[in-house]
Amino acid sequence: MSHYTTELSTETFTPGADEDASTEGRFAKWLDAEGIGFHEGTFDPEDLPRYLAAYRADERVLWGVHDSAQPAEALGADHPVATYGTMVHPLNVGAAQIDAHQITAVTVRTSHRRRGILRATMVRDLREAAQCGRPLAILTASEATIYGRFGFGCATFTQSIEVDVRERFEVTAPQAGTTTLVARDHAVALAETIFERFQASTFGSVGRQYAYPRRASGEWGRERPVVDRAVRLAVHYDAAGEPAGYVSYRFAGWETTPYTMKIVDLVAATPSAYLELWRYLGSLDLVERITWDGARRDDALPWALRDRRCYEVKGTDDVLWVRLLDVPAALGKRSYRGSGRIVLEVLDDLGISGGRYALTVVDGAAQIDRVDATAAPDATLTVNALGSLYLGGVQASTLAAAGGLTAHADDAVGVLDALFGRAQEPYCITHF
């Protein structure tokens, strides 16, 4: 057995230099390392220019941790043993679209686990993001047990559904507008336009990276950035002729029974567009079942069906995890319900955003002030719990029952439930 010492160094870079276009360059080695972490095959060299264009468009910052002391037979020191990436996209918090620090591509090679690599990288990045003025960090987690120790809390959720679209399926809402297949040449631009409308009107939504509309259109496939001829995209045009929603879908194959159509992506900027897209899906010939992993937990569809038993929930998944970095900036830009005042004590083991803050809301608009440490708080909560509460996807009363929030004033939980509550749950269908 070979024995070696670990000599680690971290490189950060934004793809774009000449060397990044080479299949032997740092970007290619970083992609391979990420693929190892997510059990993917090595990328096809001819795909490198497309990946590079996408990462440049997203303005991603990539981190690679390198080990210069490995056995001679191992991958070279230019192959990262851990990867990490960041980018910035807007998060809709009602009153504003705030720049959210997104964390993605987190991997540590099996041989280098439990050596503090992830912790050192994550803590450094969160502190640097806070120093740069980012109000909060967000991520979508492959594993649920990792990120709580860094102050993240689950904030949004989706449901996986199956809808029986045989004879008993019927959308009862009055029909409006037109839904039709669109040519692939126009699909990317339409997907981008429609998502912008959705993003502007959807609390909790996160702006999308370069690859999303290309995968929705079939211009990019699931495994490679090449055309996926099995994907089709239909657009709903409202009564004024404006594109208001789209659904991208793929047939599961004749060997799958009941015959199933899988939704690749569904984005509706209006409630009417959403129901019309389902009316279209329910009219597809030879299809008996539609499956989708991105439905709202408070989905309107079953209430619009003649027979709501056509609609079956198969599971619930967390999507967005939120970590506040600047409490006054994050809370101050969010919209609230009603009026009220409460003093919060925030506990942060990493020492980034802890402290006591007075939240004063008047007609939905907030003023946040840091208060003296001697001021008695109305409630104490962890930064994780504040991340979960932030978008209103979890009630303060639920967090209190779970032990993440302690009320010191009799009405504290009720005030938080009222202020942070939403008529609709936050909804995010962007993974990264």
DRENDO-1510 file (C-alpha; in Angstrom, 1 decimal, always signed):
<recs>
REC; n; res; u; v; w
REC; 1; MET; +0.0; +0.0; +0.0 .
REC; 2; SER; +1.3; +3.4; -0.9 .
REC; 3; HIS; +1.6; +6.0; +1.9 .
REC; 4; TYR; +1.7; +9.7; +1.3 .
REC; 5; THR; +1.2; +13.0; +3.0 .
REC; 6; THR; -1.4; +15.5; +1.9 .
REC; 7; GLU; -0.2; +18.9; +0.6 .
REC; 8; LEU; -3.3; +20.9; -0.4 .
REC; 9; SER; -3.7; +24.1; -2.2 .
REC; 10; THR; -6.8; +25.9; -3.5 .
REC; 11; GLU; -7.1; +27.6; -6.9 .
REC; 12; THR; -10.0; +29.8; -7.9 .
REC; 13; PHE; -10.6; +31.0; -11.4 .
REC; 14; THR; -13.3; +32.3; -13.7 .
REC; 15; PRO; -13.3; +30.3; -17.0 .
REC; 16; GLY; -12.2; +32.4; -19.9 .
REC; 17; ALA; -8.5; +32.3; -20.3 .
REC; 18; ASP; -6.9; +30.7; -23.4 .
REC; 19; GLU; -5.9; +27.7; -21.4 .
REC; 20; ASP; -9.5; +26.9; -20.5 .
REC; 21; ALA; -10.3; +26.1; -24.1 .
REC; 22; SER; -7.8; +23.2; -24.0 .
REC; 23; THR; -8.9; +19.6; -23.2 .
REC; 24; GLU; -5.7; +19.5; -21.1 .
REC; 25; GLY; -6.4; +22.8; -19.3 .
REC; 26; ARG; -7.6; +23.6; -15.8 .
REC; 27; PHE; -11.2; +23.9; -16.9 .
REC; 28; ALA; -11.3; +20.5; -18.4 .
REC; 29; LYS; -9.6; +19.0; -15.4 .
REC; 30; TRP; -12.1; +20.7; -13.1 .
REC; 31; LEU; -15.1; +19.4; -15.1 .
REC; 32; ASP; -13.6; +15.8; -14.9 .
REC; 33; ALA; -13.2; +16.2; -11.1 .
REC; 34; GLU; -16.8; +17.4; -10.8 .
REC; 35; GLY; -17.9; +14.4; -12.8 .
REC; 36; ILE; -16.1; +12.1; -10.5 .
REC; 37; GLY; -17.9; +13.6; -7.5 .
REC; 38; PHE; -21.4; +13.1; -9.1 .
REC; 39; HIS; -20.6; +9.7; -10.6 .
REC; 40; GLU; -20.7; +10.9; -14.2 .
REC; 41; GLY; -18.6; +9.8; -17.1 .
REC; 42; THR; -15.8; +11.9; -18.5 .
REC; 43; PHE; -17.0; +14.6; -20.8 .
REC; 44; ASP; -16.7; +14.3; -24.6 .
REC; 45; PRO; -13.8; +16.7; -25.7 .
REC; 46; GLU; -16.0; +18.1; -28.5 .
REC; 47; ASP; -18.4; +19.4; -25.8 .
REC; 48; LEU; -15.8; +21.5; -24.0 .
REC; 49; PRO; -16.5; +24.8; -26.0 .
REC; 50; ARG; -20.2; +24.6; -25.2 .
REC; 51; TYR; -19.6; +24.1; -21.5 .
REC; 52; LEU; -17.0; +26.9; -21.5 .
REC; 53; ALA; -19.5; +29.3; -23.2 .
REC; 54; ALA; -22.2; +28.3; -20.6 .
REC; 55; TYR; -19.8; +28.9; -17.6 .
REC; 56; ARG; -18.7; +32.2; -19.0 .
REC; 57; ALA; -22.3; +33.3; -19.5 .
REC; 58; ASP; -23.1; +32.4; -15.9 .
REC; 59; GLU; -19.9; +34.2; -14.7 .
REC; 60; ARG; -19.1; +31.3; -12.5 .
REC; 61; VAL; -16.2; +31.3; -10.2 .
REC; 62; LEU; -14.7; +27.8; -9.8 .
REC; 63; TRP; -12.6; +26.4; -6.9 .
REC; 64; GLY; -10.3; +23.5; -7.2 .
REC; 65; VAL; -8.5; +21.9; -4.3 .
REC; 66; HIS; -5.3; +20.2; -5.4 .
REC; 67; ASP; -3.1; +17.7; -3.7 .
REC; 68; SER; +0.5; +17.7; -4.8 .
REC; 69; ALA; +1.5; +14.6; -2.7 .
REC; 70; GLN; -0.2; +11.6; -4.2 .
REC; 71; PRO; +1.0; +8.2; -5.5 .
REC; 72; ALA; +2.6; +8.2; -8.9 .
REC; 73; GLU; -0.3; +6.1; -10.3 .
REC; 74; ALA; -3.0; +8.5; -9.1 .
REC; 75; LEU; -4.5; +11.3; -11.2 .
REC; 76; GLY; -2.1; +14.1; -11.5 .
REC; 77; ALA; -2.0; +17.1; -9.1 .
REC; 78; ASP; -3.6; +19.2; -11.8 .
REC; 79; HIS; -6.8; +17.2; -11.2 .
REC; 80; PRO; -8.7; +18.7; -8.3 .
REC; 81; VAL; -9.5; +16.4; -5.4 .
REC; 82; ALA; -12.4; +18.7; -4.5 .
REC; 83; THR; -14.5; +21.1; -6.5 .
REC; 84; TYR; -16.7; +24.1; -5.6 .
REC; 85; GLY; -18.4; +26.7; -7.7 .
REC; 86; THR; -20.3; +30.0; -7.2 .
REC; 87; MET; -22.4; +32.4; -9.3 .
REC; 88; VAL; -24.9; +35.1; -8.8 .
REC; 89; HIS; -28.6; +35.2; -9.9 .
REC; 90; PRO; -31.6; +37.2; -8.7 .
REC; 91; LEU; -33.9; +35.9; -6.0 .
REC; 92; ASN; -37.5; +37.2; -5.9 .
REC; 93; VAL; -38.4; +38.3; -2.4 .
REC; 94; GLY; -41.5; +40.2; -3.3 .
REC; 95; ALA; -40.4; +43.8; -2.9 .
REC; 96; ALA; -37.1; +43.3; -4.7 .
REC; 97; GLN; -35.0; +41.0; -6.8 .
REC; 98; ILE; -31.8; +40.6; -4.7 .
REC; 99; ASP; -28.5; +39.2; -5.8 .
REC; 100; ALA; -28.1; +35.8; -4.2 .
REC; 101; HIS; -24.7; +34.1; -3.8 .
REC; 102; GLN; -25.3; +30.6; -5.3 .
REC; 103; ILE; -23.1; +27.6; -4.3 .
REC; 104; THR; -22.9; +24.7; -6.6 .
REC; 105; ALA; -20.7; +21.8; -7.8 .
REC; 106; VAL; -19.6; +20.8; -4.3 .
REC; 107; THR; -17.6; +17.6; -4.4 .
REC; 108; VAL; -14.8; +16.0; -2.4 .
REC; 109; ARG; -13.0; +12.9; -3.8 .
REC; 110; THR; -13.5; +9.8; -1.6 .
REC; 111; SER; -9.8; +9.5; -0.8 .
REC; 112; HIS; -9.9; +13.0; +0.7 .
REC; 113; ARG; -13.0; +13.1; +2.7 .
REC; 114; ARG; -13.1; +13.9; +6.4 .
REC; 115; ARG; -10.0; +16.2; +6.2 .
REC; 116; GLY; -11.8; +19.5; +6.6 .
REC; 117; ILE; -11.7; +20.4; +2.9 .
REC; 118; LEU; -15.4; +21.2; +2.5 .
REC; 119; ARG; -15.5; +23.1; +5.8 .
REC; 120; ALA; -12.5; +25.2; +5.0 .
REC; 121; THR; -13.8; +26.1; +1.5 .
REC; 122; MET; -17.4; +26.8; +2.6 .
REC; 123; VAL; -16.5; +29.0; +5.5 .
REC; 124; ARG; -14.0; +31.0; +3.5 .
REC; 125; ASP; -16.5; +31.5; +0.7 .
REC; 126; LEU; -19.3; +32.5; +2.9 .
REC; 127; ARG; -17.2; +35.0; +4.8 .
REC; 128; GLU; -15.9; +36.5; +1.5 .
REC; 129; ALA; -19.4; +36.7; +0.1 .
REC; 130; ALA; -20.5; +38.6; +3.2 .
REC; 131; GLN; -17.6; +41.0; +2.9 .
REC; 132; CYS; -18.6; +41.6; -0.8 .
REC; 133; GLY; -22.0; +42.7; +0.4 .
REC; 134; ARG; -24.1; +39.6; -0.7 .
REC; 135; PRO; -27.2; +39.5; +1.6 .
REC; 136; LEU; -27.6; +35.8; +1.5 .
REC; 137; ALA; -26.3; +32.5; +0.1 .
REC; 138; ILE; -28.4; +29.8; -1.5 .
REC; 139; LEU; -27.9; +26.2; -2.8 .
REC; 140; THR; -29.8; +23.1; -3.8 .
REC; 141; ALA; -28.6; +20.1; -1.9 .
REC; 142; SER; -27.9; +16.6; -3.2 .
REC; 143; GLU; -27.6; +15.4; +0.4 .
REC; 144; ALA; -29.8; +16.9; +3.2 .
REC; 145; THR; -27.3; +16.3; +6.1 .
REC; 146; ILE; -24.4; +18.4; +4.9 .
REC; 147; TYR; -25.4; +22.1; +4.9 .
REC; 148; GLY; -27.1; +22.6; +8.2 .
REC; 149; ARG; -23.8; +22.9; +10.0 .
REC; 150; PHE; -23.0; +25.9; +7.8 .
REC; 151; GLY; -26.1; +27.8; +8.7 .
REC; 152; PHE; -28.4; +26.8; +5.8 .
REC; 153; GLY; -32.1; +26.1; +6.2 .
REC; 154; CYS; -34.6; +24.4; +3.9 .
REC; 155; ALA; -36.8; +27.2; +2.4 .
REC; 156; THR; -38.7; +26.0; -0.6 .
REC; 157; PHE; -40.2; +22.7; -1.6 .
REC; 158; THR; -41.8; +20.9; -4.7 .
REC; 159; GLN; -43.9; +17.8; -5.2 .
REC; 160; SER; -43.4; +14.9; -7.6 .
REC; 161; ILE; -46.8; +14.1; -9.1 .
REC; 162; GLU; -48.4; +11.6; -11.5 .
REC; 163; VAL; -51.6; +12.7; -13.4 .
REC; 164; ASP; -53.9; +10.1; -15.0 .
REC; 165; VAL; -54.9; +11.7; -18.3 .
REC; 166; ARG; -57.1; +9.0; -19.6 .
REC; 167; GLU; -60.9; +9.5; -20.2 .
REC; 168; ARG; -61.8; +11.0; -16.8 .
REC; 169; PHE; -59.2; +13.8; -17.0 .
REC; 170; GLU; -60.8; +17.2; -17.7 .
REC; 171; VAL; -59.7; +20.7; -16.8 .
REC; 172; THR; -62.9; +22.6; -15.8 .
REC; 173; ALA; -61.6; +26.2; -16.1 .
REC; 174; PRO; -62.9; +28.1; -19.2 .
REC; 175; GLN; -60.5; +27.7; -22.1 .
REC; 176; ALA; -58.3; +30.7; -22.9 .
REC; 177; GLY; -55.6; +31.6; -25.4 .
REC; 178; THR; -53.8; +29.1; -27.6 .
REC; 179; THR; -51.2; +26.4; -26.9 .
REC; 180; THR; -49.1; +25.0; -29.7 .
REC; 181; LEU; -45.8; +23.3; -30.5 .
REC; 182; VAL; -43.0; +25.7; -31.5 .
REC; 183; ALA; -40.0; +25.2; -33.8 .
REC; 184; ARG; -36.8; +24.4; -32.1 .
REC; 185; ASP; -35.2; +27.5; -33.7 .
REC; 186; HIS; -37.4; +29.7; -31.6 .
REC; 187; ALA; -37.7; +27.6; -28.4 .
REC; 188; VAL; -34.7; +29.0; -26.5 .
REC; 189; ALA; -35.7; +32.6; -26.9 .
REC; 190; LEU; -39.3; +31.8; -26.0 .
REC; 191; ALA; -38.2; +29.9; -22.9 .
REC; 192; GLU; -36.1; +32.8; -21.8 .
REC; 193; THR; -38.8; +35.3; -22.3 .
REC; 194; ILE; -41.4; +33.3; -20.5 .
REC; 195; PHE; -39.2; +32.5; -17.6 .
REC; 196; GLU; -38.4; +36.2; -17.1 .
REC; 197; ARG; -42.2; +36.8; -16.7 .
REC; 198; PHE; -42.4; +33.9; -14.3 .
REC; 199; GLN; -39.3; +35.2; -12.3 .
REC; 200; ALA; -40.8; +38.7; -12.0 .
REC; 201; SER; -44.0; +37.4; -10.5 .
REC; 202; THR; -43.0; +34.4; -8.4 .
REC; 203; PHE; -41.9; +34.8; -4.8 .
REC; 204; GLY; -38.9; +32.6; -4.1 .
REC; 205; SER; -37.9; +32.0; -7.7 .
REC; 206; VAL; -34.2; +32.2; -8.7 .
REC; 207; GLY; -32.9; +33.3; -12.0 .
REC; 208; ARG; -31.7; +30.5; -14.3 .
REC; 209; GLN; -28.3; +29.6; -15.7 .
REC; 210; TYR; -27.4; +29.4; -19.4 .
REC; 211; ALA; -28.1; +25.7; -19.7 .
REC; 212; TYR; -31.8; +25.8; -18.6 .
REC; 213; PRO; -33.6; +27.1; -21.7 .
REC; 214; ARG; -31.3; +25.0; -23.9 .
REC; 215; ARG; -32.3; +21.8; -22.1 .
REC; 216; ALA; -35.9; +22.8; -22.1 .
REC; 217; SER; -35.8; +23.4; -25.9 .
REC; 218; GLY; -34.0; +20.1; -26.6 .
REC; 219; GLU; -31.0; +22.1; -28.0 .
REC; 220; TRP; -29.0; +20.4; -25.1 .
REC; 221; GLY; -29.7; +16.9; -23.8 .
REC; 222; ARG; -29.6; +15.6; -20.3 .
REC; 223; GLU; -26.2; +14.0; -20.6 .
REC; 224; ARG; -24.5; +16.2; -23.2 .
REC; 225; PRO; -24.9; +19.7; -24.7 .
REC; 226; VAL; -26.0; +18.3; -28.0 .
REC; 227; VAL; -29.5; +18.1; -29.5 .
REC; 228; ASP; -32.0; +15.8; -27.8 .
REC; 229; ARG; -34.5; +15.0; -30.5 .
REC; 230; ALA; -36.9; +13.3; -28.1 .
REC; 231; VAL; -37.8; +16.6; -26.4 .
REC; 232; ARG; -40.6; +18.8; -27.6 .
REC; 233; LEU; -41.7; +22.3; -26.4 .
REC; 234; ALA; -45.2; +23.7; -26.5 .
REC; 235; VAL; -45.9; +27.4; -25.7 .
REC; 236; HIS; -49.2; +28.9; -24.4 .
REC; 237; TYR; -50.1; +32.3; -25.9 .
REC; 238; ASP; -52.6; +34.4; -23.9 .
REC; 239; ALA; -55.7; +36.1; -25.3 .
REC; 240; ALA; -53.4; +39.1; -26.3 .
REC; 241; GLY; -51.1; +36.8; -28.2 .
REC; 242; GLU; -48.2; +37.1; -25.7 .
REC; 243; PRO; -46.3; +33.9; -24.7 .
REC; 244; ALA; -47.3; +33.2; -21.1 .
REC; 245; GLY; -46.1; +29.6; -20.4 .
REC; 246; TYR; -44.3; +26.6; -21.9 .
REC; 247; VAL; -44.0; +22.9; -21.2 .
REC; 248; SER; -41.1; +20.8; -22.4 .
REC; 249; TYR; -41.7; +17.1; -22.4 .
REC; 250; ARG; -40.3; +13.7; -23.4 .
REC; 251; PHE; -42.0; +10.3; -24.0 .
REC; 252; ALA; -40.9; +7.6; -21.6 .
REC; 253; GLY; -41.1; +4.9; -24.4 .
REC; 254; TRP; -43.5; +2.2; -25.5 .
REC; 255; GLU; -42.0; -0.2; -23.0 .
REC; 256; THR; -43.2; +1.9; -20.1 .
REC; 257; THR; -46.8; +1.3; -19.1 .
REC; 258; PRO; -49.1; +3.0; -18.6 .
REC; 259; TYR; -47.8; +5.1; -21.5 .
REC; 260; THR; -46.1; +8.0; -19.9 .
REC; 261; MET; -45.0; +11.5; -20.9 .
REC; 262; LYS; -42.4; +13.1; -18.6 .
REC; 263; ILE; -42.3; +16.8; -18.1 .
REC; 264; VAL; -38.8; +18.1; -18.6 .
REC; 265; ASP; -39.7; +21.7; -17.6 .
REC; 266; LEU; -43.0; +23.6; -17.1 .
REC; 267; VAL; -43.0; +27.4; -16.6 .
REC; 268; ALA; -46.2; +29.4; -16.4 .
REC; 269; ALA; -46.2; +33.1; -15.8 .
REC; 270; THR; -50.0; +33.2; -15.1 .
REC; 271; PRO; -52.5; +30.8; -13.4 .
REC; 272; SER; -54.4; +30.6; -16.7 .
REC; 273; ALA; -51.3; +29.6; -18.7 .
REC; 274; TYR; -50.6; +26.9; -16.1 .
REC; 275; LEU; -54.0; +25.2; -16.5 .
REC; 276; GLU; -53.9; +25.6; -20.3 .
REC; 277; LEU; -50.6; +23.8; -20.4 .
REC; 278; TRP; -52.2; +20.9; -18.5 .
REC; 279; ARG; -55.2; +20.9; -20.8 .
REC; 280; TYR; -52.7; +20.5; -23.7 .
REC; 281; LEU; -50.8; +17.7; -21.9 .
REC; 282; GLY; -54.1; +15.9; -21.2 .
REC; 283; SER; -55.0; +16.0; -24.9 .
REC; 284; LEU; -51.8; +14.3; -26.2 .
REC; 285; ASP; -52.8; +11.1; -28.1 .
REC; 286; LEU; -51.9; +7.7; -26.8 .
REC; 287; VAL; -50.6; +9.1; -23.5 .
REC; 288; GLU; -52.1; +7.8; -20.2 .
REC; 289; ARG; -50.0; +9.3; -17.6 .
REC; 290; ILE; -48.0; +12.6; -17.1 .
REC; 291; THR; -45.2; +12.7; -14.5 .
REC; 292; TRP; -43.5; +15.9; -13.1 .
REC; 293; ASP; -41.1; +16.5; -10.3 .
REC; 294; GLY; -41.6; +20.3; -10.0 .
REC; 295; ALA; -45.2; +20.9; -8.9 .
REC; 296; ARG; -46.1; +23.4; -6.1 .
REC; 297; ARG; -47.1; +22.0; -2.8 .
REC; 298; ASP; -50.1; +24.3; -3.0 .
REC; 299; ASP; -50.8; +23.3; -6.6 .
REC; 300; ALA; -54.1; +24.6; -8.1 .
REC; 301; LEU; -54.3; +21.7; -10.7 .
REC; 302; PRO; -56.3; +19.2; -8.6 .
REC; 303; TRP; -58.9; +21.8; -7.8 .
REC; 304; ALA; -59.3; +22.5; -11.5 .
REC; 305; LEU; -60.0; +18.9; -12.4 .
REC; 306; ARG; -63.4; +17.3; -12.8 .
REC; 307; ASP; -62.0; +14.3; -10.9 .
REC; 308; ARG; -59.2; +15.3; -8.6 .
REC; 309; ARG; -58.4; +11.7; -8.0 .
REC; 310; CYS; -56.5; +11.8; -11.3 .
REC; 311; TYR; -53.9; +13.7; -9.4 .
REC; 312; GLU; -51.5; +11.7; -7.2 .
REC; 313; VAL; -48.6; +13.1; -5.1 .
REC; 314; LYS; -45.7; +10.7; -5.1 .
REC; 315; GLY; -43.3; +12.7; -2.9 .
REC; 316; THR; -42.0; +16.0; -1.6 .
REC; 317; ASP; -38.5; +17.4; -2.1 .
REC; 318; ASP; -36.7; +20.4; -0.7 .
REC; 319; VAL; -35.3; +22.7; -3.3 .
REC; 320; LEU; -33.8; +26.0; -2.1 .
REC; 321; TRP; -31.7; +26.2; +1.0 .
REC; 322; VAL; -31.1; +29.7; +2.3 .
REC; 323; ARG; -28.3; +31.1; +4.5 .
REC; 324; LEU; -28.4; +34.8; +5.6 .
REC; 325; LEU; -25.1; +36.7; +5.4 .
REC; 326; ASP; -26.3; +40.2; +6.1 .
REC; 327; VAL; -29.5; +40.2; +8.2 .
REC; 328; PRO; -30.5; +43.8; +7.8 .
REC; 329; ALA; -29.9; +43.7; +4.0 .
REC; 330; ALA; -31.8; +40.5; +3.5 .
REC; 331; LEU; -34.7; +41.2; +5.8 .
REC; 332; GLY; -34.9; +44.8; +4.7 .
REC; 333; LYS; -35.6; +44.0; +1.1 .
REC; 334; ARG; -38.3; +41.4; +1.6 .
REC; 335; SER; -42.0; +42.2; +1.5 .
REC; 336; TYR; -44.2; +41.2; +4.5 .
REC; 337; ARG; -47.8; +41.0; +5.5 .
REC; 338; GLY; -49.4; +43.7; +7.6 .
REC; 339; SER; -47.5; +45.6; +10.3 .
REC; 340; GLY; -45.7; +44.7; +13.5 .
REC; 341; ARG; -42.4; +44.9; +15.4 .
REC; 342; ILE; -40.2; +42.2; +16.9 .
REC; 343; VAL; -36.7; +41.9; +18.3 .
REC; 344; LEU; -34.8; +38.8; +17.1 .
REC; 345; GLU; -31.6; +37.3; +18.5 .
REC; 346; VAL; -29.9; +35.3; +15.7 .
REC; 347; LEU; -27.4; +32.6; +16.7 .
REC; 348; ASP; -24.7; +31.9; +14.1 .
REC; 349; ASP; -21.9; +29.4; +14.9 .
REC; 350; LEU; -19.7; +30.8; +12.1 .
REC; 351; GLY; -19.9; +34.4; +13.5 .
REC; 352; ILE; -21.1; +35.9; +10.2 .
REC; 353; SER; -24.6; +37.2; +10.9 .
REC; 354; GLY; -25.3; +36.7; +14.6 .
REC; 355; GLY; -26.6; +39.5; +16.7 .
REC; 356; ARG; -29.8; +41.2; +17.8 .
REC; 357; TYR; -32.0; +43.0; +15.3 .
REC; 358; ALA; -35.3; +44.9; +15.6 .
REC; 359; LEU; -37.6; +44.2; +12.6 .
REC; 360; THR; -40.3; +46.9; +12.2 .
REC; 361; VAL; -42.9; +46.4; +9.5 .
REC; 362; VAL; -45.4; +49.0; +8.4 .
REC; 363; ASP; -47.9; +48.0; +5.7 .
REC; 364; GLY; -45.5; +45.3; +4.4 .
REC; 365; ALA; -42.3; +47.4; +4.2 .
REC; 366; ALA; -39.5; +46.7; +6.7 .
REC; 367; GLN; -37.0; +48.7; +8.6 .
REC; 368; ILE; -34.2; +46.6; +10.2 .
REC; 369; ASP; -31.9; +48.0; +13.0 .
REC; 370; ARG; -29.2; +46.2; +14.9 .
REC; 371; VAL; -29.8; +46.7; +18.6 .
REC; 372; ASP; -27.6; +46.6; +21.7 .
REC; 373; ALA; -26.8; +43.2; +23.0 .
REC; 374; THR; -28.4; +44.2; +26.3 .
REC; 375; ALA; -31.8; +44.6; +24.6 .
REC; 376; ALA; -34.1; +41.8; +25.5 .
REC; 377; PRO; -35.1; +39.7; +22.4 .
REC; 378; ASP; -38.7; +38.7; +21.8 .
REC; 379; ALA; -37.4; +35.5; +20.1 .
REC; 380; THR; -34.1; +33.7; +19.6 .
REC; 381; LEU; -33.5; +31.5; +16.6 .
REC; 382; THR; -30.6; +29.9; +14.8 .
REC; 383; VAL; -29.4; +31.3; +11.5 .
REC; 384; ASN; -30.6; +28.0; +10.0 .
REC; 385; ALA; -34.1; +28.6; +11.2 .
REC; 386; LEU; -34.0; +32.2; +9.9 .
REC; 387; GLY; -33.1; +30.8; +6.5 .
REC; 388; SER; -36.1; +28.5; +6.5 .
REC; 389; LEU; -38.4; +31.3; +7.8 .
REC; 390; TYR; -37.1; +33.9; +5.4 .
REC; 391; LEU; -39.2; +33.0; +2.4 .
REC; 392; GLY; -42.2; +31.9; +4.4 .
REC; 393; GLY; -42.1; +28.2; +3.3 .
REC; 394; VAL; -42.0; +27.2; +6.9 .
REC; 395; GLN; -44.0; +28.9; +9.7 .
REC; 396; ALA; -42.3; +30.2; +12.8 .
REC; 397; SER; -44.7; +28.1; +14.9 .
REC; 398; THR; -43.4; +25.0; +13.2 .
REC; 399; LEU; -39.8; +26.0; +13.8 .
REC; 400; ALA; -40.6; +26.8; +17.4 .
REC; 401; ALA; -42.1; +23.3; +17.8 .
REC; 402; ALA; -39.0; +21.8; +16.2 .
REC; 403; GLY; -36.6; +23.7; +18.6 .
REC; 404; GLY; -35.1; +26.0; +16.1 .
REC; 405; LEU; -36.8; +29.1; +17.6 .
REC; 406; THR; -37.4; +30.1; +21.2 .
REC; 407; ALA; -40.1; +32.7; +22.0 .
REC; 408; HIS; -39.5; +35.0; +25.0 .
REC; 409; ALA; -42.6; +37.1; +24.5 .
REC; 410; ASP; -46.1; +35.6; +24.5 .
REC; 411; ASP; -47.0; +37.0; +21.1 .
REC; 412; ALA; -43.6; +36.5; +19.3 .
REC; 413; VAL; -44.5; +33.4; +17.3 .
REC; 414; GLY; -47.8; +34.8; +16.3 .
REC; 415; VAL; -46.2; +38.0; +15.1 .
REC; 416; LEU; -43.6; +36.1; +13.1 .
REC; 417; ASP; -46.2; +33.9; +11.5 .
REC; 418; ALA; -48.3; +36.9; +10.5 .
REC; 419; LEU; -45.4; +39.0; +9.1 .
REC; 420; PHE; -43.6; +36.2; +7.2 .
REC; 421; GLY; -46.7; +34.4; +6.0 .
REC; 422; ARG; -47.6; +34.2; +2.4 .
REC; 423; ALA; -50.9; +33.7; +0.5 .
REC; 424; GLN; -48.9; +31.3; -1.7 .
REC; 425; GLU; -45.9; +29.2; -0.7 .
REC; 426; PRO; -42.5; +30.4; -2.2 .
REC; 427; TYR; -41.8; +28.5; -5.3 .
REC; 428; CYS; -38.4; +27.7; -6.9 .
REC; 429; ILE; -38.0; +25.4; -9.9 .
REC; 430; THR; -34.4; +26.3; -10.6 .
REC; 431; HIS; -31.8; +23.7; -9.5 .
REC; 432; PHE; -28.1; +24.5; -9.7 .
</recs>
